[in-house]
Amino acid sequence: MDHKSIALLLACCATGCEDKEPALGSFDGPEYATTLSPEDGGPFESTVGFVTNSRRATIVPLDLKHATLLGDQFGAPYLRPRWIATGDTRQLGPIAAWAASASEVTLFTADLANDLMIEAPYVVGTESGEPQIHPTELVGPTFIDADESGSFSSLSEVSTNVGFTTTENWTIEYDGEKWWVTGSQSGKQTRRAYFDQAYVTDNRELEFTITGDATEGDRIEVTTDTGIEEHDLGGTILDLIRIPEQDLLVAAVWDPLEEQGFLSVWDMVGQQVLEEIDLREGAQPWRFALGEEGTQLFVGDAVLSAVHMVELDVDVPSASVVVELETQGPVVALAWLGDPGDEDLEIDPFSSLLVAPSLANRVDLYDLRNEEWVDINPFDDVVGGIDLRSPVVGLSSTVEPIRLQQETKWGARIQKPVAMVTLFDGSIMMIEGDTGCMAITAEGPHVPLSSTDEAIDFYDEGASSDPYLYEDEATGRRVAVHACGGISQEDSWTITYDGMQGDWEVEATVGGIQEGRVQEDQRYVSDDGSVSFLILAGAQPSTDGDSFSFSIDEGLLRIDEVVLPRGVGTDPLEMPAAPVSFVYEAGPSGGGWDEDHTRSFALVPVTNSDFVLRIHMQAWKIDVVWD
C-alpha cells in the first residue's frame, strides 16, 4: 500500500468514508424535543435529548452534557450518530422517551401525516456497556413473475443504512426498460434501477444490484424492519407526555370525524391503550404540563377557552377527576411552577399555572393556592399577564430554581422557579413563576446613563425656564421604571408643556399620547404604570413647548439571535419551537459541604433555521449550537 492509499484510509477512518454521498445536515425542520435523564433509567450516564425533524422524518439523539451529537458507538465516537429514521411520508410531531430498563430506550412520537403513534426502539440492550441499537432485518427479496413467463430476477449486494433505513415494504417493478422503486414509507423514488448496476435509493435507505432477467410487470418485493411499530389511537395525536415513575404515556387525541377530543392512556409495557379519559363536548386537548404531583396533569385546549385539570388515576384512568379552568382564550402553551417556601429565607410558598391564551400575545398566571387569576399589571385594562408583543410558541418550567441576575437585600442573587418562553418573533425569554413578570437583567428596566447621569434631555423653548425632574436620593434616578419585567418596553418618551392648559402632555413613540397629564409638583404615573416621575417647578416658570425627553431600556433577559460559526456575524432566530428544560450535574451534587454544581439549561429547536440550541439559563447565553 503506497503513502497515498494510507492517507486516504486514515482520512476515511476520521470522517466515515462509508457514506457514498456528501453527509446530510442533522436537522431539517427541528420542531419537538424531549429529554431522558439518568434518573429516568436507560444506559446513559448523563441526560440525553431527542429532536424530531418535521420535514425529514428522523429523530436525532443529542449528548446534552458534552454538547455533541450523541456518539453512541464507543469504538468509533467520530462517526455520525445513529439517527432513528421513520420514513419520508411521515410528519413527526411531539415526542416522548421511555427507558424500560437500564439497557433499553424506546421513543414514542406522533405521525401527524397519518394519524398514528410511532413506537421506535432506539437502544435494545448493552454489550460491554455500549448501547446496542435494534438491528435492521431483511425479509425477502421475493420475485413475482407477473406474466408467468419463467423469467427471474434477484437482488445482490443488498445493504441498509442505519439512520436512513426504516420499517417499510419496498416494491421494485420492471416496465420493460428500467425498474421503478417505491417504499411504503419513503415513497416513489426519483432514481431508476437498471440490471447489473449498483443502485441506491434517494435517501440511502436501501442499496442493491438487480441481476437476472424480467418482463414488463414483474416485480421484486423486500421488507426492511428496524423494529418500528405503528399504533392507531383513534385520531390525530396533538401531544404526548410520559407520566413519571409510571410505565404510562398520555396522548392528547383529536377525532376529526366525531369532532371530539379525549386523552388516551397508553400502557408502554403492554403496548396497548389502557383506558381513555373523556373530556367535555367539543374539547380539543392540545398541550400538556405536569403539576406538583406526578399524576397531576394540566391540559390546554385548542378550541375551548379552558385548561382541563386532571387528577390522574393510574390504575383506573377512566376514573380520573377532571376539573375545567376557564381561560381567556384557547390555550397555546402552559407550564406549572411551584415552591414549598422557606420561612428562614423569607420565601413564600406558591403554586402557579402559566397559561398562554391564543391571539393574546401574553402569558397569564393562575394562583392555584388561592384559585384566582393574578392581575400582574393593575394599571392596564387586562386582568392577566404582560403583553409580550408577539404570539407565544411554547413554555417549559425549569427543573430546578434559577439564580436570576437581581440581588436580595443581603446581596445574594435571587433564586426562584422560572419558565422558558419562546415567541413567534424569534425571542427566547424567562418568566418568574411566582409573579408572572419577565426575568430582567441586573440593572432591569431603566433610562440609560449618559456618563454618570440618566440620559434625559431638556429643551427650553421661548422665555427661560428651569423646571426639573426630582431625583430619588435612594436610587439616584429621576425616572422610576416599573420593576416588573415586561411592563416597561423599549420606547422613547417626550413630556411637553402646554401653555394653554398649564400642564404637561406625555407621549411615547410606542405607547402613544397618554390620557393622564402631568401637574408640576405632583408625581405622575403613565397610563400603563410603566414609568413614573415628578416635575418640580423652578424659579422661572415653564413656557409653551418646553420639553423633557428620554428613552427606556426594557432590561429584559432576551435572546433573539445566534452567533454564527467562526465569528462571522449573527443571525436572527427564525421560529424557535417549544423549549424543553433539563439539568445535569457538573460536579458534587451539593451534599454535605460540597457546593451545588447543578446546571440548568433549555433545549430549543429552531425550526426555520435548522439548528438546535442549548441555553445556559443562569449565565443567560447560547452555549451550544447543534446543526
Secondary structure, 3 states (H helix, E strand, C coil): CCHHHHHHHHHHHHHCCCCCCCCCCCCCCEEEEEEECHHHCCCCCCCEEEEEECCCCEEEEEECCCCEECCCCCCCCCCCCCCEECCCCCCEEEEEEEEEECCEEEEEEEECCCCEEEEEEEEEEEECCEEEECCCEEEEEEEECCCCCCCCEEEEEEEECCCCCCCEEEEEEECCCCEEEEECCCEECCCCECECCEEECCCCCEEEEEEECCCCCCEEEEEEECCCEEECCCCEEEEEEEECCCCEEEEEEEECCCCEEEEEEEECCCCEEEEEEECCCCCCEEEEEECCCCCEEEEEECCCCEEEEEECCCCCHHHCEEEEEECCCCEEEEEEEEECCECCCCECCEEEEEEEECCCCEEEEEECCCCEECCCCCCCCCCCCEECCCCEEEEEECCCCEEEEEECCCCCEEEECEEEEEECCCCEEEEECCCCCECECCCCCECCEECCEECCEEECCCCCCCCEECCCCCCCCCCEECCCECCECCEEEEEEEECCCCEEEEEECCCEECCCCECCCCCEECCCCCEEECEECCCCCCCCCCEEEEEEECCECEECEEECHHHCCEEECCCECCCEEEEEECCCCCCCCCCCCEEEEEEEEECCCCEEEEEECCCCEEEEEEC
